[in-house]
Amino acid sequence: MACTTASVSYRELLTPEELVQALLSGEVPQKRHAHFHVLLDEAPIQLLQGLVEQVGKQATYEQVAGNLLRIASDLTTFRDLRTWLSDGGPPLP
């Protein structure tokens, strides 16, 4: 669902592997910056929360949430993620 939301306006799709890798590493491939802008600024908060929780099973919630915050900061997204990320799991630094 998250990949579909991020790719709705683009010819090339964001793959689940690219999405997970970005959330685990905190780095988005240059060719997917636009996809992450859409995902972070337009996707329903519940979708993003579920994504962090799901990928957090491969690392920790704190690591994935921190990487998502880093991605949002690096891409200069509009939505303030800190508020809902701290509501969905342990407090963030």
HUFEN-V795592 format. One record per residue. PHI is phi in whole degrees, -180 to 180 (999 if undefined). BURIAL is + if it has 24 or more other C-alpha atoms within 12 Angstrom, else -. D_LAST is the distance of its C-alpha to the last C-alpha in whole Angstrom. Layout:
PHI	BURIAL	D_LAST
PHI	BURIAL	D_LAST
//
This chain:
999	-	29
-64	+	26
-65	+	28
-64	-	31
-60	+	28
-70	+	27
-103	+	31
-57	-	33
-102	-	34
-123	-	34
-68	-	37
-87	-	35
-92	+	33
-79	+	29
-85	-	30
-57	-	28
-65	-	27
-64	+	26
-63	+	23
-64	+	22
-60	-	22
-65	+	20
-70	+	17
-81	+	18
-101	+	18
83	+	16
-127	+	19
-106	+	22
-57	-	26
-50	-	27
-74	-	30
-117	+	27
-57	+	25
-62	+	27
-62	+	26
-71	+	23
-58	+	23
-62	+	25
-59	+	23
-76	+	20
-94	+	22
-121	+	25
-70	+	24
-58	-	24
-55	-	20
-61	-	22
-65	+	22
-66	+	19
-61	+	18
-63	-	20
-64	+	20
-64	+	16
-65	+	18
-66	-	21
-70	+	19
-62	+	17
-74	-	20
-92	-	20
-139	-	17
-125	-	14
-56	+	13
-61	+	9
-65	+	11
-68	+	13
-63	+	10
-63	+	9
-66	+	12
-64	+	13
-63	+	11
-63	+	12
-61	+	16
-61	+	16
-68	-	15
-62	-	17
-91	+	20
54	-	19
-78	-	19
-88	-	20
-75	+	18
-85	-	15
-82	+	13
-59	+	10
-62	-	12
-78	+	14
-66	+	11
-72	-	9
-74	-	13
-89	+	14
-162	-	12
-62	-	10
-57	-	7
-96	-	4
-66	-	0
//
